[in-house]
Amino acid sequence: MLRTYFFAATLSLVSVPAAATPLSPQEIVGLCGSAEDAAHCGRLIEEVQLKRLPNLARRSGNLLSVSLYPSGDASFADSDDPVNGRSYSLWDFLDPINAVVLYSTAGESTSFIILRRTTNRRFDLPAEPRLSPDRQHIVTADMCPRLCVNEIAVWRVSPESLRKELVWMPDERGSDATATWKDDNTLAIEYTPAGADKATRVERNLTDSIWKRAAPQ
């Protein structure tokens, strides 16, 4: 729908849908099944999210611009440099903490970035972040046969920072790891141990003794 320039500019600064949700595993498989590489997969996901999250971000060639709040933009430029090249794609919007999630690739490595729209602060994460219902924590599940730290990490969310707080490292390496919140303090963790033909599922409360305090950063 056509809008005047003034209306569109104003809306882009203050209006972002609150019903944002990450793409389901089935949607990602459907989109990326024929992708050329991880960066291409990210762009395919971004195409969907730009439509679901109008006025939050825009793409112009290799430049992704994300609107800050209450004004301004944060820019992320893709680079094709064979040594230091990196790509960025819009992944999701965490409305409760007004943060944008970006997917980034560099060679064979993939990671995620949380951008706080009110401060323009950026935090690098090894895996897709999941926000707890009470908005106090984020969990990441970084497990794979190689190029991973092989840990489940819980991060403390505050207005000014995102700090790794708790870590659990399974005895065996694994893959296909997911961690979801059952409630404010309980995680359902699922992963497939190396060499196993079926997934392992465990529940961990944040007060359980298996967690180790993360080293100060």
TORLO-499318 format. One record per residue: residue in one letter; x, y, z of N, C-alpha, C in turn; residue number from 1. Coordinates in Angstrom, 1 decimal, decimal comma. Example, Ala and Ser with C-alpha at 12.3 -4.5 7.8 and 13.67 -1.06 7.14 Angstrom:
! TORLO-499318
A 13,2 -5,7 7,8 12,3 -4,5 7,8 13,2 -3,3 7,8 1
S 12,8 -2,2 7,1 13,7 -1,1 7,1 12,9 0,0 7,9 2
This chain:
! TORLO-499318
M 0,9 -1,2 0,0 0,0 0,0 0,0 0,9 1,2 0,0 1
L 0,6 2,2 -0,8 1,4 3,4 -0,9 1,1 4,3 0,3 2
R 2,2 5,0 0,7 2,1 5,9 1,8 2,9 7,2 1,4 3
T 2,6 8,3 2,0 3,5 9,4 1,8 4,8 9,2 2,5 4
Y 5,8 9,9 2,0 7,2 9,8 2,5 7,2 10,0 4,0 5
F 6,5 11,1 4,5 6,6 11,5 5,9 6,0 10,4 6,7 6
F 4,8 9,8 6,3 4,2 8,8 7,1 5,0 7,5 7,2 7
A 5,6 7,2 6,1 6,5 6,0 6,0 7,7 6,1 6,9 8
A 8,3 7,3 6,9 9,5 7,5 7,7 9,2 7,5 9,1 9
T 8,1 8,1 9,5 7,7 8,1 10,9 7,4 6,7 11,4 10
L 6,6 6,0 10,6 6,2 4,7 11,0 7,4 3,8 11,2 11
S 8,4 3,9 10,3 9,6 3,0 10,4 10,4 3,2 11,7 12
L 10,2 4,3 12,3 11,0 4,6 13,6 10,3 4,0 14,8 13
V 9,0 4,0 14,8 8,3 3,7 16,0 7,4 2,5 16,0 14
S 7,1 2,0 14,8 6,1 0,9 14,7 6,8 -0,4 14,3 15
V 6,7 -1,4 15,2 7,2 -2,7 14,9 6,2 -3,7 15,4 16
P 5,8 -4,7 14,6 4,8 -5,7 15,1 5,3 -6,4 16,3 17
A 4,3 -6,7 17,3 4,7 -7,4 18,5 4,5 -8,9 18,4 18
A 4,0 -9,3 17,2 3,7 -10,8 17,1 4,8 -11,5 16,4 19
A 6,0 -11,1 16,5 7,1 -11,7 15,9 7,4 -13,1 16,5 20
T 7,7 -14,0 15,7 8,1 -15,4 16,1 9,2 -15,9 15,2 21
P 10,1 -16,7 15,8 11,1 -17,3 14,9 10,5 -18,3 14,0 22
L 11,2 -18,5 12,9 10,7 -19,5 11,9 10,8 -20,9 12,5 23
S 9,9 -21,7 12,2 9,9 -23,1 12,8 11,0 -23,9 12,0 24
P 11,5 -25,0 12,6 12,4 -25,8 11,9 11,9 -26,3 10,6 25
Q 10,6 -26,6 10,5 10,1 -27,0 9,2 10,2 -25,9 8,1 26
E 9,9 -24,6 8,6 10,0 -23,5 7,6 11,4 -23,3 7,2 27
I 12,4 -23,5 8,1 13,8 -23,3 7,8 14,2 -24,3 6,8 28
V 13,9 -25,6 7,0 14,2 -26,7 6,1 13,6 -26,4 4,7 29
G 12,4 -26,0 4,7 11,7 -25,7 3,4 12,4 -24,6 2,7 30
L 12,8 -23,5 3,4 13,4 -22,4 2,7 14,9 -22,7 2,3 31
C 15,6 -23,4 3,1 17,0 -23,6 2,9 17,4 -24,9 2,3 32
G 16,5 -25,8 2,0 16,8 -27,1 1,5 17,7 -27,0 0,2 33
S 17,5 -26,0 -0,6 18,2 -25,9 -1,8 19,2 -24,7 -1,8 34
A 19,4 -24,1 -0,6 20,3 -22,9 -0,5 21,7 -23,3 -0,9 35
E 22,4 -22,4 -1,5 23,8 -22,6 -2,0 24,8 -22,7 -0,8 36
D 24,5 -22,0 0,3 25,4 -22,1 1,5 24,7 -21,4 2,6 37
A 25,3 -21,3 3,8 24,7 -20,7 5,0 24,3 -19,3 4,8 38
A 25,1 -18,5 4,1 24,8 -17,1 3,8 23,5 -17,0 3,0 39
H 23,4 -17,8 2,0 22,2 -17,8 1,1 21,0 -18,2 1,9 40
C 21,1 -19,2 2,8 20,0 -19,6 3,7 19,6 -18,4 4,5 41
G 20,5 -17,7 5,1 20,2 -16,5 5,9 19,4 -15,5 5,1 42
R 19,8 -15,3 3,8 19,0 -14,3 3,0 17,6 -14,8 2,7 43
L 17,4 -16,1 2,5 16,1 -16,6 2,2 15,2 -16,4 3,5 44
I 15,8 -16,6 4,6 15,0 -16,4 5,9 14,7 -14,9 6,0 45
E 15,7 -14,1 5,7 15,5 -12,7 5,8 14,3 -12,2 5,0 46
E 14,2 -12,7 3,8 13,1 -12,3 2,9 11,8 -12,5 3,5 47
V 11,6 -13,6 4,2 10,4 -13,9 4,9 10,2 -12,9 6,1 48
Q 11,2 -12,7 6,9 11,1 -11,9 8,1 10,9 -10,4 7,8 49
L 11,5 -10,0 6,7 11,2 -8,6 6,3 9,7 -8,3 6,0 50
K 9,1 -9,3 5,5 7,6 -9,2 5,2 6,8 -9,3 6,5 51
R 7,3 -10,2 7,4 6,6 -10,4 8,7 6,8 -9,2 9,7 52
L 7,9 -8,6 9,5 8,3 -7,5 10,4 8,5 -6,2 9,6 53
P 7,5 -5,7 9,0 7,6 -4,5 8,2 8,0 -3,3 9,1 54
N 8,8 -2,4 8,5 9,3 -1,2 9,2 10,4 -1,4 10,2 55
L 10,8 -2,7 10,4 11,9 -3,0 11,3 13,2 -2,9 10,7 56
A 13,3 -3,3 9,4 14,6 -3,4 8,7 14,4 -3,3 7,2 57
R 15,5 -3,0 6,5 15,4 -2,9 5,1 16,7 -3,4 4,5 58
R 16,6 -3,9 3,3 17,8 -4,4 2,6 18,0 -3,6 1,3 59
S 19,2 -3,2 1,1 19,6 -2,5 -0,1 21,0 -3,1 -0,6 60
G 20,9 -4,1 -1,5 22,1 -4,7 -1,9 22,8 -5,5 -0,8 61
N 24,0 -5,2 -0,5 24,8 -5,8 0,5 24,6 -5,1 1,9 62
L 23,8 -4,1 2,0 23,6 -3,4 3,2 22,2 -3,7 3,9 63
L 22,3 -4,1 5,1 21,1 -4,3 5,9 21,0 -3,2 7,0 64
S 19,9 -2,5 7,0 19,7 -1,4 7,9 18,6 -1,8 8,9 65
V 18,8 -1,6 10,2 17,8 -1,9 11,2 17,5 -0,6 11,9 66
S 16,2 -0,4 12,1 15,7 0,9 12,7 16,0 0,8 14,2 67
L 16,5 1,8 14,8 16,7 1,9 16,2 15,5 2,7 16,8 68
Y 15,4 2,7 18,2 14,3 3,3 18,8 14,9 4,3 19,9 69
P 14,4 5,6 19,8 13,3 6,1 19,1 13,7 6,6 17,7 70
S 15,0 6,7 17,3 15,3 7,1 16,0 16,7 6,6 15,6 71
G 17,0 6,7 14,3 18,3 6,2 13,8 18,3 4,9 13,2 72
D 19,4 4,5 12,7 19,6 3,1 12,1 20,9 2,5 12,5 73
A 20,9 1,2 12,5 22,2 0,5 12,7 22,4 -0,3 11,3 74
S 23,6 -0,2 10,8 23,8 -0,8 9,5 24,8 -1,9 9,6 75
F 24,6 -3,0 8,8 25,4 -4,1 8,7 25,7 -4,4 7,2 76
A 27,0 -4,3 6,9 27,4 -4,5 5,5 28,0 -5,8 5,2 77
D 27,5 -6,6 4,3 28,1 -7,9 3,9 29,4 -7,6 3,2 78
S 30,4 -8,5 3,4 31,6 -8,4 2,7 31,9 -9,8 2,0 79
D 32,4 -9,7 0,7 32,7 -10,9 0,0 34,2 -11,2 0,1 80
D 35,0 -10,5 1,0 36,4 -10,8 1,1 36,6 -12,2 1,4 81
P 37,5 -12,9 0,6 37,8 -14,3 0,8 38,4 -14,7 2,1 82
V 39,0 -13,8 2,8 39,6 -14,0 4,1 38,7 -13,6 5,3 83
N 38,3 -12,3 5,2 37,6 -11,7 6,3 36,1 -11,4 5,9 84
G 35,6 -12,1 4,9 34,2 -11,9 4,5 33,2 -12,3 5,6 85
R 32,1 -11,6 5,6 31,0 -11,9 6,6 29,7 -11,4 6,0 86
S 28,6 -12,2 6,3 27,3 -11,8 5,9 26,4 -11,6 7,1 87
Y 25,3 -10,8 6,9 24,3 -10,6 8,0 22,9 -10,7 7,4 88
S 22,0 -11,3 8,2 20,7 -11,4 7,8 19,7 -11,2 9,0 89
L 18,6 -10,6 8,7 17,6 -10,4 9,7 17,0 -11,8 10,1 90
W 17,0 -12,1 11,4 16,5 -13,5 11,8 15,2 -13,4 12,6 91
D 15,1 -12,5 13,5 13,9 -12,4 14,4 13,9 -11,1 15,2 92
F 12,8 -10,9 15,9 12,6 -9,7 16,7 12,1 -10,1 18,1 93
L 12,9 -9,8 19,1 12,5 -10,1 20,5 11,8 -8,9 21,1 94
D 10,5 -8,8 20,8 9,7 -7,7 21,2 9,7 -7,3 22,7 95
P 9,7 -8,3 23,6 9,7 -8,0 25,0 10,9 -7,2 25,5 96
I 12,0 -7,3 24,8 13,2 -6,6 25,2 13,7 -5,6 24,1 97
N 12,8 -5,4 23,1 13,1 -4,5 22,0 14,4 -4,8 21,4 98
A 14,7 -6,0 21,0 16,0 -6,4 20,4 15,8 -7,2 19,1 99
V 16,7 -6,9 18,2 16,7 -7,6 16,9 17,7 -8,7 16,9 100
V 17,4 -9,9 16,3 18,3 -11,0 16,2 18,8 -11,1 14,8 101
L 20,1 -11,0 14,6 20,7 -11,2 13,3 21,4 -12,5 13,2 102
Y 21,4 -13,1 12,0 22,2 -14,3 11,7 23,4 -13,9 10,9 103
S 24,6 -14,4 11,3 25,8 -14,0 10,6 26,7 -15,2 10,2 104
T 27,3 -15,1 9,1 28,2 -16,2 8,6 29,6 -15,6 8,3 105
A 30,6 -16,4 8,6 32,0 -16,1 8,2 32,7 -17,4 7,8 106
G 32,9 -17,6 6,6 33,4 -18,9 6,1 32,4 -20,0 6,5 107
E 32,9 -21,0 7,2 32,1 -22,1 7,6 31,4 -21,9 9,0 108
S 31,7 -20,8 9,6 31,2 -20,5 11,0 29,9 -19,7 10,9 109
T 29,0 -20,0 11,7 27,7 -19,2 11,9 27,6 -18,7 13,3 110
S 26,9 -17,6 13,5 26,7 -17,1 14,8 25,5 -16,2 14,7 111
F 25,1 -15,6 15,9 24,0 -14,7 16,0 24,4 -13,5 16,7 112
I 23,7 -12,4 16,4 23,9 -11,1 17,1 22,6 -10,6 17,6 113
I 22,6 -10,1 18,9 21,5 -9,4 19,4 21,8 -7,9 19,4 114
L 20,9 -7,2 18,8 21,0 -5,7 18,7 19,9 -5,1 19,6 115
R 20,3 -4,4 20,6 19,4 -3,7 21,4 19,0 -2,4 20,8 116
R 17,8 -2,2 20,4 17,4 -1,0 19,6 17,4 0,3 20,3 117
T 17,3 0,2 21,6 17,3 1,5 22,4 18,7 2,0 22,7 118
T 19,7 1,1 22,6 21,1 1,6 22,9 22,1 1,3 21,8 119
N 21,7 0,6 20,7 22,6 0,2 19,6 23,7 -0,7 20,1 120
R 23,6 -1,3 21,2 24,6 -2,2 21,7 24,4 -3,6 21,0 121
R 25,5 -4,3 20,7 25,5 -5,5 20,0 26,2 -6,6 20,8 122
F 25,6 -7,8 20,8 26,1 -8,9 21,6 26,2 -10,1 20,7 123
D 27,4 -10,7 20,6 27,6 -11,9 19,8 27,2 -13,2 20,6 124
L 26,5 -14,0 19,9 26,1 -15,3 20,5 26,4 -16,5 19,6 125
P 26,7 -17,6 20,1 27,1 -18,8 19,3 26,0 -19,5 18,6 126
A 24,8 -19,3 19,1 23,6 -20,0 18,6 22,4 -19,2 18,8 127
E 21,3 -19,6 18,2 20,0 -18,9 18,3 19,6 -18,6 19,7 128
P 19,3 -17,4 20,0 18,8 -17,1 21,4 17,3 -17,3 21,6 129
R 17,0 -17,8 22,8 15,6 -18,0 23,2 15,4 -17,3 24,5 130
L 14,4 -16,4 24,5 14,2 -15,5 25,7 13,2 -16,2 26,6 131
S 13,5 -16,1 27,9 12,7 -16,7 29,0 11,4 -15,9 29,1 132
P 10,3 -16,6 29,6 9,0 -15,9 29,7 9,1 -14,6 30,6 133
D 10,0 -14,6 31,6 10,0 -13,4 32,4 11,0 -12,4 31,9 134
R 11,6 -12,6 30,7 12,5 -11,7 30,1 13,8 -11,4 30,8 135
Q 14,1 -12,3 31,8 15,3 -12,1 32,6 16,5 -12,9 32,0 136
H 16,3 -13,9 31,2 17,4 -14,7 30,7 17,2 -15,1 29,2 137
I 18,3 -15,4 28,6 18,4 -16,0 27,3 19,2 -17,3 27,3 138
V 18,7 -18,3 26,6 19,5 -19,5 26,5 20,0 -19,8 25,1 139
T 21,2 -20,3 25,0 21,7 -20,7 23,7 22,2 -22,2 23,8 140
A 22,0 -22,9 22,7 22,4 -24,3 22,7 23,4 -24,5 21,5 141
D 24,7 -24,5 21,9 25,8 -24,6 20,9 26,4 -25,9 20,9 142
M 25,9 -26,9 20,2 26,4 -28,2 20,1 26,5 -28,7 18,7 143
C 27,6 -29,3 18,3 27,7 -29,9 17,0 29,0 -30,7 17,0 144
P 29,2 -31,6 16,0 30,4 -32,5 16,0 31,7 -31,7 16,1 145
R 31,8 -30,5 15,5 33,0 -29,7 15,5 32,7 -28,3 15,4 146
L 33,6 -27,4 15,6 33,5 -25,9 15,5 32,4 -25,4 16,4 147
C 32,2 -26,1 17,6 31,3 -25,6 18,6 31,9 -25,7 20,0 148
V 31,5 -25,0 20,9 32,0 -25,1 22,3 31,3 -26,2 23,0 149
N 30,2 -26,8 22,5 29,5 -27,9 23,1 29,0 -27,5 24,4 150
E 28,1 -26,5 24,5 27,6 -26,1 25,8 26,2 -25,5 25,7 151
I 25,5 -25,6 26,7 24,2 -24,9 26,9 24,5 -23,7 27,8 152
A 24,2 -22,5 27,4 24,6 -21,4 28,2 23,3 -20,5 28,5 153
V 23,3 -20,0 29,7 22,2 -19,1 30,1 22,8 -17,7 30,3 154
W 22,2 -16,7 29,7 22,7 -15,4 29,7 21,7 -14,5 30,5 155
R 22,2 -13,6 31,4 21,4 -12,7 32,1 21,1 -11,4 31,3 156
V 19,9 -11,1 31,1 19,5 -9,9 30,4 19,3 -8,7 31,3 157
S 19,9 -7,6 30,9 19,6 -6,3 31,6 19,5 -5,2 30,6 158
P 19,0 -4,0 31,0 18,8 -3,0 30,0 20,1 -2,6 29,3 159
E 21,3 -2,7 30,0 22,5 -2,3 29,4 23,5 -3,4 28,9 160
S 23,2 -4,6 29,3 24,1 -5,7 29,0 23,4 -7,0 28,7 161
L 24,3 -8,0 28,3 23,8 -9,4 28,1 25,1 -10,2 28,6 162
R 25,0 -10,9 29,7 26,1 -11,5 30,3 25,9 -13,0 30,5 163
K 26,9 -13,8 30,1 26,8 -15,2 30,3 26,9 -15,5 31,8 164
E 25,9 -16,3 32,3 25,8 -16,5 33,7 26,0 -18,0 34,1 165
L 25,3 -18,9 33,4 25,4 -20,3 33,7 25,8 -21,1 32,5 166
V 26,5 -22,2 32,7 27,0 -23,1 31,6 26,8 -24,6 32,0 167
W 26,3 -25,3 31,1 26,3 -26,8 31,2 27,0 -27,4 30,0 168
M 28,0 -28,3 30,2 28,7 -28,9 29,1 28,5 -30,4 29,2 169
P 27,6 -31,1 28,4 27,4 -32,5 28,4 28,8 -33,3 28,3 170
D 28,8 -34,5 28,8 30,0 -35,3 28,7 30,4 -35,6 27,3 171
E 29,4 -35,8 26,5 29,6 -36,2 25,1 29,3 -35,0 24,2 172
R 29,9 -35,0 23,0 29,6 -34,0 22,0 28,2 -34,4 21,4 173
G 27,5 -33,5 20,8 26,2 -33,8 20,2 25,9 -32,9 19,1 174
S 24,7 -33,1 18,6 24,2 -32,3 17,4 22,7 -32,1 17,6 175
D 22,1 -31,2 16,7 20,7 -31,0 16,6 20,2 -30,6 18,0 176
A 20,9 -29,7 18,7 20,5 -29,3 20,0 19,5 -28,2 20,0 177
T 18,6 -28,3 20,9 17,6 -27,2 21,1 17,4 -27,0 22,6 178
A 17,1 -25,8 23,1 16,8 -25,5 24,5 15,6 -24,6 24,5 179
T 14,6 -25,0 25,1 13,4 -24,1 25,2 12,9 -24,0 26,7 180
W 12,3 -22,9 27,0 11,9 -22,6 28,3 10,5 -23,2 28,6 181
K 10,5 -24,0 29,7 9,2 -24,5 30,2 8,5 -23,5 31,1 182
D 9,3 -22,8 31,8 8,8 -21,7 32,7 10,0 -20,8 32,9 183
D 9,8 -19,8 33,8 10,9 -18,8 34,0 12,2 -19,4 34,4 184
N 12,2 -20,6 35,0 13,5 -21,2 35,6 13,8 -22,6 35,2 185
T 13,0 -23,1 34,2 13,2 -24,5 33,8 13,4 -24,6 32,3 186
L 14,4 -25,3 31,9 14,7 -25,5 30,5 14,5 -27,0 30,1 187
A 13,9 -27,2 28,9 13,8 -28,5 28,2 14,9 -28,5 27,2 188
I 15,9 -29,4 27,3 17,0 -29,5 26,4 17,0 -30,8 25,7 189
E 17,2 -30,7 24,4 17,2 -31,9 23,6 18,4 -31,9 22,6 190
Y 19,1 -33,0 22,5 20,2 -33,1 21,6 20,5 -34,6 21,3 191
T 21,2 -34,8 20,2 21,5 -36,2 19,8 23,0 -36,4 20,1 192
P 23,4 -37,2 21,1 24,8 -37,5 21,4 25,5 -38,1 20,1 193
A 26,8 -37,8 20,0 27,6 -38,4 18,9 27,5 -39,9 18,9 194
G 27,2 -40,4 17,7 27,1 -41,9 17,6 25,7 -42,5 17,9 195
A 24,8 -41,7 18,5 23,5 -42,2 18,9 22,5 -42,0 17,7 196
D 21,5 -42,8 17,7 20,5 -42,8 16,6 19,2 -42,1 17,1 197
K 19,2 -41,7 18,3 18,0 -41,0 18,8 18,4 -39,9 19,8 198
A 17,5 -38,9 19,9 17,8 -37,8 20,7 17,6 -38,1 22,2 199
T 18,4 -37,3 23,0 18,3 -37,3 24,5 17,5 -36,0 24,9 200
R 16,6 -36,2 25,9 15,9 -35,0 26,3 16,0 -35,0 27,9 201
V 16,4 -33,8 28,4 16,5 -33,6 29,8 15,9 -32,3 30,2 202
E 15,5 -32,1 31,4 15,0 -30,9 31,9 15,9 -30,4 33,0 203
R 16,3 -29,1 33,0 17,2 -28,5 33,9 16,6 -27,2 34,5 204
N 16,5 -27,2 35,9 16,2 -26,0 36,6 17,4 -25,1 36,7 205
L 17,3 -23,8 36,7 18,4 -23,0 36,9 19,1 -23,1 38,2 206
T 18,5 -23,7 39,2 19,1 -24,0 40,5 19,8 -25,3 40,6 207
D 19,7 -26,1 39,5 20,3 -27,5 39,6 21,8 -27,4 39,7 208
S 22,4 -28,4 40,3 23,9 -28,3 40,6 24,7 -28,6 39,4 209
I 24,1 -29,0 38,3 24,9 -29,3 37,1 25,4 -28,0 36,4 210
W 24,8 -26,9 36,7 25,3 -25,6 36,1 26,6 -25,2 36,8 211
K 27,4 -24,6 35,9 28,6 -23,9 36,4 28,5 -22,4 36,2 212
R 29,0 -21,7 37,1 29,0 -20,2 36,9 30,0 -19,9 35,8 213
A 29,5 -19,1 34,8 30,4 -18,7 33,7 31,5 -17,7 34,2 214
A 32,7 -17,8 33,6 33,8 -17,0 33,9 33,4 -15,5 33,6 215
P 33,8 -14,6 34,4 33,6 -13,1 34,2 34,1 -12,7 32,8 216
Q 33,3 -11,9 32,1 33,6 -11,5 30,7 34,0 -10,0 30,7 217
